């Protein structure tokens, strides 16, 4: 057990880029088993989903 301060990271990305985001967070996280959760957007607000898709670059 360890007691320490924690910070929540909320990141927005597309399905196509999720694996990249997950790998990067796991790489940078100080714990051996970081808590990484995904919230699906299947029922999300369409204009927001469109904004995310337009805002996330293709990793180039």
N, CA, C and O atoms as a Maestro MAE file, in Angstrom:
{
 s_m_m2io_version
 :::
 2.0.0
}

f_m_ct {
 s_m_title
 :::
 protein
 m_atom[240] {
  # First column is atom index #
  i_m_mmod_type
  r_m_x_coord
  r_m_y_coord
  r_m_z_coord
  i_m_residue_number
  s_m_chain_name
  s_m_pdb_residue_name
  s_m_pdb_atom_name
  i_m_atomic_number
  :::
  1 25 0.835 -1.178 0.000 1 A "UNK " " N  " 7
  2 3 0.000 0.000 0.000 1 A "UNK " " CA " 6
  3 2 0.879 1.239 0.000 1 A "UNK " " C  " 6
  4 15 1.965 1.273 0.578 1 A "UNK " " O  " 8
  5 25 0.367 2.233 -0.662 2 A "UNK " " N  " 7
  6 3 1.068 3.513 -0.703 2 A "UNK " " CA " 6
  7 2 0.037 4.620 -0.652 2 A "UNK " " C  " 6
  8 15 -1.010 4.529 -1.293 2 A "UNK " " O  " 8
  9 25 0.321 5.651 0.097 3 A "UNK " " N  " 7
  10 3 -0.546 6.820 0.161 3 A "UNK " " CA " 6
  11 2 0.182 7.972 -0.525 3 A "UNK " " C  " 6
  12 15 1.316 8.299 -0.177 3 A "UNK " " O  " 8
  13 25 -0.485 8.578 -1.501 4 A "UNK " " N  " 7
  14 3 0.137 9.658 -2.256 4 A "UNK " " CA " 6
  15 2 -0.964 10.485 -2.903 4 A "UNK " " C  " 6
  16 15 -2.106 10.037 -3.006 4 A "UNK " " O  " 8
  17 25 -0.623 11.676 -3.333 5 A "UNK " " N  " 7
  18 3 -1.569 12.495 -4.080 5 A "UNK " " CA " 6
  19 2 -1.772 11.902 -5.461 5 A "UNK " " C  " 6
  20 15 -0.852 11.320 -6.037 5 A "UNK " " O  " 8
  21 25 -2.970 12.049 -5.987 6 A "UNK " " N  " 7
  22 3 -3.262 11.584 -7.333 6 A "UNK " " CA " 6
  23 2 -3.937 12.694 -8.123 6 A "UNK " " C  " 6
  24 15 -4.572 13.585 -7.559 6 A "UNK " " O  " 8
  25 25 -3.790 12.624 -9.421 7 A "UNK " " N  " 7
  26 3 -4.427 13.561 -10.329 7 A "UNK " " CA " 6
  27 2 -5.160 12.764 -11.394 7 A "UNK " " C  " 6
  28 15 -4.647 11.761 -11.888 7 A "UNK " " O  " 8
  29 25 -6.343 13.204 -11.742 8 A "UNK " " N  " 7
  30 3 -7.111 12.536 -12.790 8 A "UNK " " CA " 6
  31 2 -6.820 13.216 -14.122 8 A "UNK " " C  " 6
  32 15 -6.859 14.442 -14.227 8 A "UNK " " O  " 8
  33 25 -6.532 12.415 -15.126 9 A "UNK " " N  " 7
  34 3 -6.334 12.904 -16.480 9 A "UNK " " CA " 6
  35 2 -7.562 12.519 -17.288 9 A "UNK " " C  " 6
  36 15 -7.909 11.341 -17.362 9 A "UNK " " O  " 8
  37 25 -8.213 13.481 -17.884 10 A "UNK " " N  " 7
  38 3 -9.333 13.230 -18.781 10 A "UNK " " CA " 6
  39 2 -8.877 13.637 -20.172 10 A "UNK " " C  " 6
  40 15 -8.657 14.819 -20.436 10 A "UNK " " O  " 8
  41 25 -8.737 12.670 -21.058 11 A "UNK " " N  " 7
  42 3 -8.243 12.942 -22.403 11 A "UNK " " CA " 6
  43 2 -9.315 12.547 -23.417 11 A "UNK " " C  " 6
  44 15 -10.013 11.548 -23.244 11 A "UNK " " O  " 8
  45 25 -9.431 13.328 -24.453 12 A "UNK " " N  " 7
  46 3 -10.401 13.056 -25.512 12 A "UNK " " CA " 6
  47 2 -9.643 12.652 -26.768 12 A "UNK " " C  " 6
  48 15 -8.679 13.309 -27.161 12 A "UNK " " O  " 8
  49 25 -10.084 11.566 -27.394 13 A "UNK " " N  " 7
  50 3 -9.467 11.131 -28.631 13 A "UNK " " CA " 6
  51 2 -10.476 10.328 -29.440 13 A "UNK " " C  " 6
  52 15 -11.617 10.143 -29.016 13 A "UNK " " O  " 8
  53 25 -10.062 9.865 -30.575 14 A "UNK " " N  " 7
  54 3 -10.928 9.068 -31.437 14 A "UNK " " CA " 6
  55 2 -10.645 7.577 -31.224 14 A "UNK " " C  " 6
  56 15 -9.635 7.203 -30.628 14 A "UNK " " O  " 8
  57 25 -11.555 6.735 -31.719 15 A "UNK " " N  " 7
  58 3 -11.336 5.284 -31.628 15 A "UNK " " CA " 6
  59 2 -10.014 4.900 -32.285 15 A "UNK " " C  " 6
  60 15 -9.278 4.060 -31.765 15 A "UNK " " O  " 8
  61 25 -9.719 5.508 -33.413 16 A "UNK " " N  " 7
  62 3 -8.498 5.185 -34.154 16 A "UNK " " CA " 6
  63 2 -7.234 5.507 -33.376 16 A "UNK " " C  " 6
  64 15 -6.215 4.844 -33.567 16 A "UNK " " O  " 8
  65 25 -7.273 6.501 -32.511 17 A "UNK " " N  " 7
  66 3 -6.081 6.935 -31.775 17 A "UNK " " CA " 6
  67 2 -6.047 6.460 -30.332 17 A "UNK " " C  " 6
  68 15 -5.084 6.739 -29.618 17 A "UNK " " O  " 8
  69 25 -7.084 5.744 -29.885 18 A "UNK " " N  " 7
  70 3 -7.151 5.342 -28.481 18 A "UNK " " CA " 6
  71 2 -5.959 4.481 -28.054 18 A "UNK " " C  " 6
  72 15 -5.382 4.715 -26.992 18 A "UNK " " O  " 8
  73 25 -5.593 3.512 -28.850 19 A "UNK " " N  " 7
  74 3 -4.481 2.625 -28.483 19 A "UNK " " CA " 6
  75 2 -3.192 3.424 -28.274 19 A "UNK " " C  " 6
  76 15 -2.419 3.121 -27.366 19 A "UNK " " O  " 8
  77 25 -2.959 4.434 -29.104 20 A "UNK " " N  " 7
  78 3 -1.773 5.287 -28.948 20 A "UNK " " CA " 6
  79 2 -1.823 6.041 -27.621 20 A "UNK " " C  " 6
  80 15 -0.824 6.126 -26.907 20 A "UNK " " O  " 8
  81 25 -2.989 6.583 -27.301 21 A "UNK " " N  " 7
  82 3 -3.147 7.319 -26.048 21 A "UNK " " CA " 6
  83 2 -2.937 6.405 -24.847 21 A "UNK " " C  " 6
  84 15 -2.226 6.763 -23.908 21 A "UNK " " O  " 8
  85 25 -3.548 5.235 -24.876 22 A "UNK " " N  " 7
  86 3 -3.417 4.291 -23.773 22 A "UNK " " CA " 6
  87 2 -1.952 3.887 -23.566 22 A "UNK " " C  " 6
  88 15 -1.472 3.841 -22.434 22 A "UNK " " O  " 8
  89 25 -1.260 3.602 -24.646 23 A "UNK " " N  " 7
  90 3 0.151 3.213 -24.553 23 A "UNK " " CA " 6
  91 2 1.001 4.342 -23.981 23 A "UNK " " C  " 6
  92 15 1.889 4.096 -23.165 23 A "UNK " " O  " 8
  93 25 0.740 5.558 -24.394 24 A "UNK " " N  " 7
  94 3 1.524 6.700 -23.907 24 A "UNK " " CA " 6
  95 2 1.285 6.945 -22.430 24 A "UNK " " C  " 6
  96 15 2.231 7.195 -21.683 24 A "UNK " " O  " 8
  97 25 0.031 6.877 -21.997 25 A "UNK " " N  " 7
  98 3 -0.271 7.078 -20.574 25 A "UNK " " CA " 6
  99 2 0.396 5.982 -19.744 25 A "UNK " " C  " 6
  100 15 1.000 6.273 -18.712 25 A "UNK " " O  " 8
  101 25 0.296 4.743 -20.177 26 A "UNK " " N  " 7
  102 3 0.925 3.633 -19.452 26 A "UNK " " CA " 6
  103 2 2.437 3.805 -19.388 26 A "UNK " " C  " 6
  104 15 3.056 3.495 -18.370 26 A "UNK " " O  " 8
  105 25 3.030 4.297 -20.465 27 A "UNK " " N  " 7
  106 3 4.483 4.519 -20.515 27 A "UNK " " CA " 6
  107 2 4.917 5.584 -19.510 27 A "UNK " " C  " 6
  108 15 5.932 5.417 -18.833 27 A "UNK " " O  " 8
  109 25 4.170 6.659 -19.410 28 A "UNK " " N  " 7
  110 3 4.541 7.782 -18.553 28 A "UNK " " CA " 6
  111 2 4.129 7.599 -17.093 28 A "UNK " " C  " 6
  112 15 4.682 8.254 -16.209 28 A "UNK " " O  " 8
  113 25 3.171 6.721 -16.832 29 A "UNK " " N  " 7
  114 3 2.615 6.586 -15.485 29 A "UNK " " CA " 6
  115 2 3.638 5.944 -14.543 29 A "UNK " " C  " 6
  116 15 4.320 4.994 -14.929 29 A "UNK " " O  " 8
  117 25 3.751 6.449 -13.325 30 A "UNK " " N  " 7
  118 3 4.757 5.909 -12.407 30 A "UNK " " CA " 6
  119 2 4.398 4.540 -11.810 30 A "UNK " " C  " 6
  120 15 5.287 3.857 -11.302 30 A "UNK " " O  " 8
  121 25 3.149 4.124 -11.854 31 A "UNK " " N  " 7
  122 3 2.752 2.839 -11.273 31 A "UNK " " CA " 6
  123 2 2.935 1.709 -12.280 31 A "UNK " " C  " 6
  124 15 2.853 1.919 -13.490 31 A "UNK " " O  " 8
  125 25 3.183 0.512 -11.764 32 A "UNK " " N  " 7
  126 3 3.317 -0.659 -12.637 32 A "UNK " " CA " 6
  127 2 2.002 -0.985 -13.337 32 A "UNK " " C  " 6
  128 15 1.994 -1.420 -14.489 32 A "UNK " " O  " 8
  129 25 0.895 -0.773 -12.637 33 A "UNK " " N  " 7
  130 3 -0.429 -1.065 -13.199 33 A "UNK " " CA " 6
  131 2 -1.293 0.184 -13.035 33 A "UNK " " C  " 6
  132 15 -2.028 0.302 -12.055 33 A "UNK " " O  " 8
  133 25 -1.211 1.115 -13.987 34 A "UNK " " N  " 7
  134 3 -2.018 2.328 -13.875 34 A "UNK " " CA " 6
  135 2 -3.495 2.033 -14.137 34 A "UNK " " C  " 6
  136 15 -3.832 1.089 -14.852 34 A "UNK " " O  " 8
  137 25 -4.352 2.834 -13.563 35 A "UNK " " N  " 7
  138 3 -5.787 2.709 -13.806 35 A "UNK " " CA " 6
  139 2 -6.111 3.548 -15.039 35 A "UNK " " C  " 6
  140 15 -6.111 4.777 -14.986 35 A "UNK " " O  " 8
  141 25 -6.383 2.870 -16.136 36 A "UNK " " N  " 7
  142 3 -6.746 3.535 -17.387 36 A "UNK " " CA " 6
  143 2 -8.131 3.022 -17.764 36 A "UNK " " C  " 6
  144 15 -8.323 1.822 -17.958 36 A "UNK " " O  " 8
  145 25 -9.087 3.925 -17.865 37 A "UNK " " N  " 7
  146 3 -10.447 3.549 -18.206 37 A "UNK " " CA " 6
  147 2 -10.884 4.290 -19.453 37 A "UNK " " C  " 6
  148 15 -10.422 5.393 -19.744 37 A "UNK " " O  " 8
  149 25 -11.782 3.656 -20.177 38 A "UNK " " N  " 7
  150 3 -12.297 4.244 -21.409 38 A "UNK " " CA " 6
  151 2 -13.800 4.420 -21.282 38 A "UNK " " C  " 6
  152 15 -14.513 3.498 -20.884 38 A "UNK " " O  " 8
  153 25 -14.269 5.592 -21.618 39 A "UNK " " N  " 7
  154 3 -15.698 5.875 -21.625 39 A "UNK " " CA " 6
  155 2 -16.132 5.931 -23.082 39 A "UNK " " C  " 6
  156 15 -15.659 6.778 -23.841 39 A "UNK " " O  " 8
  157 25 -17.006 5.057 -23.467 40 A "UNK " " N  " 7
  158 3 -17.485 5.018 -24.845 40 A "UNK " " CA " 6
  159 2 -18.362 6.217 -25.170 40 A "UNK " " C  " 6
  160 15 -19.017 6.776 -24.290 40 A "UNK " " O  " 8
  161 25 -18.371 6.602 -26.415 41 A "UNK " " N  " 7
  162 3 -19.160 7.763 -26.827 41 A "UNK " " CA " 6
  163 2 -20.295 7.377 -27.766 41 A "UNK " " C  " 6
  164 15 -20.805 8.215 -28.510 41 A "UNK " " O  " 8
  165 25 -20.687 6.117 -27.732 42 A "UNK " " N  " 7
  166 3 -21.746 5.661 -28.643 42 A "UNK " " CA " 6
  167 2 -23.020 6.480 -28.487 42 A "UNK " " C  " 6
  168 15 -23.724 6.731 -29.465 42 A "UNK " " O  " 8
  169 25 -23.315 6.893 -27.267 43 A "UNK " " N  " 7
  170 3 -24.513 7.689 -27.027 43 A "UNK " " CA " 6
  171 2 -24.173 9.155 -26.782 43 A "UNK " " C  " 6
  172 15 -24.972 9.893 -26.205 43 A "UNK " " O  " 8
  173 25 -23.007 9.569 -27.213 44 A "UNK " " N  " 7
  174 3 -22.559 10.936 -26.976 44 A "UNK " " CA " 6
  175 2 -23.267 11.956 -27.862 44 A "UNK " " C  " 6
  176 15 -24.002 11.611 -28.787 44 A "UNK " " O  " 8
  177 25 -23.023 13.188 -27.552 45 A "UNK " " N  " 7
  178 3 -23.591 14.330 -28.281 45 A "UNK " " CA " 6
  179 2 -22.883 14.450 -29.632 45 A "UNK " " C  " 6
  180 15 -21.666 14.630 -29.677 45 A "UNK " " O  " 8
  181 25 -23.622 14.352 -30.713 46 A "UNK " " N  " 7
  182 3 -23.028 14.328 -32.056 46 A "UNK " " CA " 6
  183 2 -22.118 15.518 -32.356 46 A "UNK " " C  " 6
  184 15 -21.026 15.317 -32.887 46 A "UNK " " O  " 8
  185 25 -22.525 16.754 -32.035 47 A "UNK " " N  " 7
  186 3 -21.614 17.879 -32.318 47 A "UNK " " CA " 6
  187 2 -20.282 17.755 -31.571 47 A "UNK " " C  " 6
  188 15 -19.239 18.129 -32.107 47 A "UNK " " O  " 8
  189 25 -20.308 17.240 -30.352 48 A "UNK " " N  " 7
  190 3 -19.057 17.061 -29.608 48 A "UNK " " CA " 6
  191 2 -18.195 15.993 -30.272 48 A "UNK " " C  " 6
  192 15 -16.991 16.190 -30.436 48 A "UNK " " O  " 8
  193 25 -18.785 14.878 -30.651 49 A "UNK " " N  " 7
  194 3 -18.043 13.810 -31.323 49 A "UNK " " CA " 6
  195 2 -17.403 14.329 -32.612 49 A "UNK " " C  " 6
  196 15 -16.268 13.975 -32.933 49 A "UNK " " O  " 8
  197 25 -18.129 15.159 -33.339 50 A "UNK " " N  " 7
  198 3 -17.587 15.740 -34.567 50 A "UNK " " CA " 6
  199 2 -16.409 16.656 -34.251 50 A "UNK " " C  " 6
  200 15 -15.413 16.658 -34.975 50 A "UNK " " O  " 8
  201 25 -16.516 17.435 -33.173 51 A "UNK " " N  " 7
  202 3 -15.421 18.321 -32.786 51 A "UNK " " CA " 6
  203 2 -14.170 17.516 -32.436 51 A "UNK " " C  " 6
  204 15 -13.065 17.875 -32.843 51 A "UNK " " O  " 8
  205 25 -14.345 16.425 -31.679 52 A "UNK " " N  " 7
  206 3 -13.197 15.596 -31.323 52 A "UNK " " CA " 6
  207 2 -12.540 15.045 -32.584 52 A "UNK " " C  " 6
  208 15 -11.319 15.099 -32.727 52 A "UNK " " O  " 8
  209 25 -13.348 14.518 -33.494 53 A "UNK " " N  " 7
  210 3 -12.806 13.940 -34.730 53 A "UNK " " CA " 6
  211 2 -12.034 14.978 -35.527 53 A "UNK " " C  " 6
  212 15 -10.996 14.658 -36.107 53 A "UNK " " O  " 8
  213 25 -12.516 16.210 -35.568 54 A "UNK " " N  " 7
  214 3 -11.832 17.279 -36.302 54 A "UNK " " CA " 6
  215 2 -10.572 17.757 -35.575 54 A "UNK " " C  " 6
  216 15 -9.620 18.218 -36.205 54 A "UNK " " O  " 8
  217 25 -10.576 17.642 -34.258 55 A "UNK " " N  " 7
  218 3 -9.490 18.207 -33.458 55 A "UNK " " CA " 6
  219 2 -8.298 17.277 -33.290 55 A "UNK " " C  " 6
  220 15 -7.181 17.748 -33.079 55 A "UNK " " O  " 8
  221 25 -8.508 15.982 -33.377 56 A "UNK " " N  " 7
  222 3 -7.450 15.008 -33.174 56 A "UNK " " CA " 6
  223 2 -6.712 14.826 -34.499 56 A "UNK " " C  " 6
  224 15 -7.312 14.440 -35.502 56 A "UNK " " O  " 8
  225 25 -5.410 15.104 -34.497 57 A "UNK " " N  " 7
  226 3 -4.680 14.929 -35.740 57 A "UNK " " CA " 6
  227 2 -4.420 13.455 -35.992 57 A "UNK " " C  " 6
  228 15 -4.592 12.640 -35.085 57 A "UNK " " O  " 8
  229 25 -4.024 13.106 -37.158 58 A "UNK " " N  " 7
  230 3 -3.833 11.721 -37.551 58 A "UNK " " CA " 6
  231 2 -2.501 11.160 -37.078 58 A "UNK " " C  " 6
  232 15 -2.099 10.087 -37.528 58 A "UNK " " O  " 8
  233 25 -1.816 11.844 -36.194 59 A "UNK " " N  " 7
  234 3 -0.559 11.348 -35.641 59 A "UNK " " CA " 6
  235 2 0.629 11.585 -36.554 59 A "UNK " " C  " 6
  236 15 1.660 10.924 -36.432 59 A "UNK " " O  " 8
  237 25 0.486 12.499 -37.437 60 A "UNK " " N  " 7
  238 3 1.560 12.773 -38.388 60 A "UNK " " CA " 6
  239 2 2.532 13.783 -37.821 60 A "UNK " " C  " 6
  240 15 3.508 14.140 -38.482 60 A "UNK " " O  " 8
  :::
 }
 m_bond[239] {
  # First column is bond index #
  i_m_from
  i_m_to
  i_m_order
  :::
  1 1 2 1
  2 2 3 1
  3 3 4 2
  4 3 5 1
  5 5 6 1
  6 6 7 1
  7 7 8 2
  8 7 9 1
  9 9 10 1
  10 10 11 1
  11 11 12 2
  12 11 13 1
  13 13 14 1
  14 14 15 1
  15 15 16 2
  16 15 17 1
  17 17 18 1
  18 18 19 1
  19 19 20 2
  20 19 21 1
  21 21 22 1
  22 22 23 1
  23 23 24 2
  24 23 25 1
  25 25 26 1
  26 26 27 1
  27 27 28 2
  28 27 29 1
  29 29 30 1
  30 30 31 1
  31 31 32 2
  32 31 33 1
  33 33 34 1
  34 34 35 1
  35 35 36 2
  36 35 37 1
  37 37 38 1
  38 38 39 1
  39 39 40 2
  40 39 41 1
  41 41 42 1
  42 42 43 1
  43 43 44 2
  44 43 45 1
  45 45 46 1
  46 46 47 1
  47 47 48 2
  48 47 49 1
  49 49 50 1
  50 50 51 1
  51 51 52 2
  52 51 53 1
  53 53 54 1
  54 54 55 1
  55 55 56 2
  56 55 57 1
  57 57 58 1
  58 58 59 1
  59 59 60 2
  60 59 61 1
  61 61 62 1
  62 62 63 1
  63 63 64 2
  64 63 65 1
  65 65 66 1
  66 66 67 1
  67 67 68 2
  68 67 69 1
  69 69 70 1
  70 70 71 1
  71 71 72 2
  72 71 73 1
  73 73 74 1
  74 74 75 1
  75 75 76 2
  76 75 77 1
  77 77 78 1
  78 78 79 1
  79 79 80 2
  80 79 81 1
  81 81 82 1
  82 82 83 1
  83 83 84 2
  84 83 85 1
  85 85 86 1
  86 86 87 1
  87 87 88 2
  88 87 89 1
  89 89 90 1
  90 90 91 1
  91 91 92 2
  92 91 93 1
  93 93 94 1
  94 94 95 1
  95 95 96 2
  96 95 97 1
  97 97 98 1
  98 98 99 1
  99 99 100 2
  100 99 101 1
  101 101 102 1
  102 102 103 1
  103 103 104 2
  104 103 105 1
  105 105 106 1
  106 106 107 1
  107 107 108 2
  108 107 109 1
  109 109 110 1
  110 110 111 1
  111 111 112 2
  112 111 113 1
  113 113 114 1
  114 114 115 1
  115 115 116 2
  116 115 117 1
  117 117 118 1
  118 118 119 1
  119 119 120 2
  120 119 121 1
  121 121 122 1
  122 122 123 1
  123 123 124 2
  124 123 125 1
  125 125 126 1
  126 126 127 1
  127 127 128 2
  128 127 129 1
  129 129 130 1
  130 130 131 1
  131 131 132 2
  132 131 133 1
  133 133 134 1
  134 134 135 1
  135 135 136 2
  136 135 137 1
  137 137 138 1
  138 138 139 1
  139 139 140 2
  140 139 141 1
  141 141 142 1
  142 142 143 1
  143 143 144 2
  144 143 145 1
  145 145 146 1
  146 146 147 1
  147 147 148 2
  148 147 149 1
  149 149 150 1
  150 150 151 1
  151 151 152 2
  152 151 153 1
  153 153 154 1
  154 154 155 1
  155 155 156 2
  156 155 157 1
  157 157 158 1
  158 158 159 1
  159 159 160 2
  160 159 161 1
  161 161 162 1
  162 162 163 1
  163 163 164 2
  164 163 165 1
  165 165 166 1
  166 166 167 1
  167 167 168 2
  168 167 169 1
  169 169 170 1
  170 170 171 1
  171 171 172 2
  172 171 173 1
  173 173 174 1
  174 174 175 1
  175 175 176 2
  176 175 177 1
  177 177 178 1
  178 178 179 1
  179 179 180 2
  180 179 181 1
  181 181 182 1
  182 182 183 1
  183 183 184 2
  184 183 185 1
  185 185 186 1
  186 186 187 1
  187 187 188 2
  188 187 189 1
  189 189 190 1
  190 190 191 1
  191 191 192 2
  192 191 193 1
  193 193 194 1
  194 194 195 1
  195 195 196 2
  196 195 197 1
  197 197 198 1
  198 198 199 1
  199 199 200 2
  200 199 201 1
  201 201 202 1
  202 202 203 1
  203 203 204 2
  204 203 205 1
  205 205 206 1
  206 206 207 1
  207 207 208 2
  208 207 209 1
  209 209 210 1
  210 210 211 1
  211 211 212 2
  212 211 213 1
  213 213 214 1
  214 214 215 1
  215 215 216 2
  216 215 217 1
  217 217 218 1
  218 218 219 1
  219 219 220 2
  220 219 221 1
  221 221 222 1
  222 222 223 1
  223 223 224 2
  224 223 225 1
  225 225 226 1
  226 226 227 1
  227 227 228 2
  228 227 229 1
  229 229 230 1
  230 230 231 1
  231 231 232 2
  232 231 233 1
  233 233 234 1
  234 234 235 1
  235 235 236 2
  236 235 237 1
  237 237 238 1
  238 238 239 1
  239 239 240 2
  :::
 }
}
